[in-house]
Amino acid sequence: MSAPDAERGEEAPAASDAARAGETTARGDDAVRPGGQAARDDTARPDATAGRGDAGTTRDAGGGRPDATGGEAPSRDEAMARGYARSRAKTEAIQAQLQPLGPDERPLGIKLAVALAVFLAVANLVGAALGAGGESPAVGVVFAALMTGLAIGTWQRRYLVILLYQALLALTIIAFALALALASNLLGALLAVVVIGLCAPVFWLLVRVMARLQVPQE
């Protein structure tokens, strides 16, 4: 074997050893890279999980779903509280415009209510004396006594008496409104219209009287 051939024979094993060493290094790098990537992924995942946990905690603590603007939607209790506050503010504003009744002041509502109560009391007494309606005279007398008491209490501006009067007027208006809707003849319809026409204005005027009675004296 000549000298050049011997040199080429020595260079071939050396090149093979170098190629195997390069492959081993590349495999080592490939083996190390996934581990490093996994370590980085494991390090980043707790932060992302913590971020999601914080967001969930914030949503739960807010007590409501976020609205379209990114804020928290108001709960039902908060909405009701705001509604009550607005209603109370409106009531106070209306009361601020009202003047309390004077010592001897009796508005038109009180006068009409007393006149209506006296008229009904007298009418029931007359009806009981004549036996009209086919009912016991005691019923007419009791109703006349009730209307007389309402007339006296309303004239004295007693709040609870006027409230009871208002309730009686409201029931009367509702009853005769139903009677008007179900009336089978002209007389019944006219009677219902007359009763509603007498009671409705008095009811409306007494609402303002009751509001003024609630205004504190200065």
C-alpha positions as CSV (number, residue, x, y, z in Angstrom):
1,M,0.0,0.0,0.0
2,S,1.4,3.4,-1.0
3,A,1.7,6.3,1.3
4,P,-1.3,8.3,-0.1
5,D,-3.5,5.2,0.3
6,A,-2.4,4.8,3.9
7,E,-3.2,8.4,4.6
8,R,-6.7,8.2,3.0
9,G,-7.3,5.0,5.1
10,E,-6.5,6.9,8.3
11,E,-8.6,9.9,7.3
12,A,-11.8,7.7,6.6
13,P,-12.1,6.3,10.2
14,A,-11.4,9.8,11.6
15,A,-14.3,11.3,9.5
16,S,-16.6,8.5,10.5
17,D,-15.8,9.2,14.2
18,A,-16.4,12.9,13.7
19,A,-19.8,12.2,12.0
20,R,-20.9,9.9,14.8
21,A,-19.9,12.5,17.3
22,G,-22.0,15.2,15.5
23,E,-25.0,12.9,15.4
24,T,-24.7,12.2,19.1
25,T,-24.5,16.0,19.8
26,A,-27.5,16.7,17.7
27,R,-29.5,13.9,19.5
28,G,-28.5,15.4,22.8
29,D,-29.7,18.9,21.7
30,D,-33.0,17.4,20.5
31,A,-33.4,15.6,23.8
32,V,-32.6,18.7,25.8
33,R,-34.9,21.0,23.8
34,P,-38.2,19.3,24.6
35,G,-37.3,19.2,28.2
36,G,-36.5,22.9,28.2
37,Q,-39.6,23.7,26.3
38,A,-41.6,21.6,28.7
39,A,-40.0,23.4,31.6
40,R,-40.9,26.8,30.1
41,D,-44.5,25.6,29.4
42,D,-44.8,24.3,33.0
43,T,-43.5,27.7,34.2
44,A,-45.9,29.7,32.1
45,R,-49.0,27.5,32.8
46,P,-49.4,28.4,36.5
47,D,-49.4,32.1,35.6
48,A,-52.1,31.6,33.0
49,T,-54.1,29.5,35.4
50,A,-53.7,32.1,38.1
51,G,-54.9,34.7,35.7
52,R,-58.0,32.7,34.9
53,G,-58.6,32.1,38.6
54,D,-58.3,35.7,39.4
55,A,-60.8,36.6,36.7
56,G,-63.3,34.0,38.0
57,T,-62.9,35.3,41.5
58,T,-63.5,38.8,40.4
59,R,-66.7,37.8,38.5
60,D,-67.9,35.8,41.6
61,A,-67.1,38.6,44.0
62,G,-69.0,41.1,41.7
63,G,-72.2,39.1,42.2
64,G,-73.3,39.6,38.6
65,R,-72.5,39.1,35.0
66,P,-70.4,41.7,33.2
67,D,-72.4,44.0,31.0
68,A,-71.6,45.1,27.5
69,T,-69.4,48.0,28.7
70,G,-67.2,45.7,30.8
71,G,-68.7,46.7,34.2
72,E,-70.8,44.5,36.5
73,A,-74.5,44.3,35.9
74,P,-76.6,45.6,38.9
75,S,-78.2,43.0,41.1
76,R,-82.0,42.9,41.6
77,D,-81.7,44.3,45.2
78,E,-79.7,47.2,44.0
79,A,-82.2,48.0,41.2
80,M,-85.1,47.8,43.7
81,A,-83.2,50.1,46.1
82,R,-82.7,52.6,43.4
83,G,-86.3,52.4,42.3
84,Y,-87.5,53.0,45.9
85,A,-85.0,55.9,46.2
86,R,-86.4,57.6,43.1
87,S,-90.0,57.1,44.2
88,R,-89.2,58.6,47.6
89,A,-87.5,61.5,46.0
90,K,-90.5,62.2,43.8
91,T,-92.8,62.0,46.8
92,E,-90.7,64.4,48.8
93,A,-90.6,66.8,45.8
94,I,-94.4,66.7,45.6
95,Q,-94.8,67.2,49.3
96,A,-92.4,70.1,49.2
97,Q,-94.9,71.9,46.9
98,L,-97.9,71.3,49.2
99,Q,-98.9,73.6,52.0
100,P,-100.3,72.2,55.2
101,L,-103.9,72.8,56.0
102,G,-104.6,75.9,58.2
103,P,-106.2,75.5,61.6
104,D,-109.7,76.1,60.3
105,E,-109.2,75.4,56.6
106,R,-111.5,73.0,55.0
107,P,-110.9,72.6,51.3
108,L,-113.6,71.8,48.7
109,G,-112.9,68.1,48.9
110,I,-113.8,68.0,52.6
111,K,-117.0,70.0,52.1
112,L,-118.2,67.8,49.2
113,A,-117.4,64.7,51.1
114,V,-119.3,65.8,54.1
115,A,-122.3,66.9,52.0
116,L,-122.3,63.5,50.2
117,A,-122.2,61.6,53.5
118,V,-125.0,63.6,55.0
119,F,-127.1,63.2,51.9
120,L,-126.6,59.4,52.0
121,A,-127.4,59.3,55.7
122,V,-130.7,61.2,55.3
123,A,-131.6,59.1,52.2
124,N,-131.1,55.8,54.1
125,L,-133.1,57.1,57.1
126,V,-136.0,58.0,54.8
127,G,-135.8,54.7,53.0
128,A,-135.7,52.8,56.3
129,A,-138.8,54.8,57.5
130,L,-140.7,54.1,54.3
131,G,-139.6,50.5,54.1
132,A,-138.1,51.0,50.6
133,G,-136.0,48.4,49.0
134,G,-137.6,45.5,50.8
135,E,-134.8,45.4,53.4
136,S,-134.9,45.5,57.2
137,P,-135.1,49.1,58.5
138,A,-132.1,48.3,60.7
139,V,-129.9,48.0,57.7
140,G,-130.7,51.6,56.6
141,V,-130.3,52.9,60.2
142,V,-126.9,51.3,60.5
143,F,-125.7,52.6,57.2
144,A,-127.0,56.1,58.1
145,A,-125.1,56.0,61.4
146,L,-122.0,55.0,59.5
147,M,-122.3,57.9,57.1
148,T,-123.0,60.3,59.9
149,G,-119.8,59.2,61.7
150,L,-117.8,59.6,58.4
151,A,-119.3,63.1,57.9
152,I,-118.3,64.2,61.5
153,G,-114.8,62.7,61.2
154,T,-114.1,64.2,57.8
155,W,-115.3,67.6,59.0
156,Q,-112.8,67.3,61.9
157,R,-110.1,66.4,59.4
158,R,-109.3,63.0,61.0
159,Y,-106.8,61.3,58.7
160,L,-107.9,57.7,59.4
161,V,-111.6,58.6,59.0
162,I,-110.9,60.2,55.6
163,L,-108.9,57.1,54.7
164,L,-111.9,54.9,55.5
165,Y,-114.1,57.2,53.5
166,Q,-111.7,56.9,50.5
167,A,-111.8,53.1,50.7
168,L,-115.7,53.2,50.8
169,L,-115.7,55.5,47.8
170,A,-113.3,53.3,45.8
171,L,-115.4,50.2,46.5
172,T,-118.5,52.1,45.4
173,I,-117.0,53.3,42.2
174,I,-115.7,49.8,41.3
175,A,-119.0,48.2,42.1
176,F,-121.1,50.6,40.0
177,A,-118.5,50.5,37.2
178,L,-119.2,46.7,37.0
179,A,-122.9,47.3,37.2
180,L,-122.6,49.8,34.3
181,A,-120.8,47.2,32.2
182,L,-123.4,44.6,33.0
183,A,-126.5,46.8,32.9
184,S,-129.4,45.3,31.1
185,N,-131.6,48.4,30.9
186,L,-131.2,52.1,30.5
187,L,-132.4,52.9,34.1
188,G,-129.6,50.7,35.6
189,A,-127.0,52.3,33.4
190,L,-128.1,55.8,34.3
191,L,-128.1,55.0,38.0
192,A,-124.5,53.7,37.7
193,V,-123.4,56.8,35.9
194,V,-125.0,59.1,38.5
195,V,-123.3,57.2,41.4
196,I,-119.9,57.2,39.7
197,G,-120.3,60.9,38.8
198,L,-121.0,61.7,42.5
199,C,-118.2,59.6,44.0
200,A,-115.3,60.0,41.6
201,P,-114.8,63.8,42.0
202,V,-115.0,63.5,45.8
203,F,-112.5,60.7,45.8
204,W,-110.1,62.7,43.6
205,L,-110.3,65.8,45.8
206,L,-109.8,63.9,49.0
207,V,-106.5,62.5,47.7
208,R,-105.0,66.0,47.8
209,V,-106.6,66.7,51.2
210,M,-104.9,63.6,52.6
211,A,-101.6,64.6,51.1
212,R,-101.8,68.0,52.7
213,L,-102.7,66.5,56.0
214,Q,-99.4,64.6,56.0
215,V,-97.4,67.7,55.5
216,P,-95.9,68.7,58.9
217,Q,-96.8,72.1,60.3
218,E,-94.0,74.7,60.1
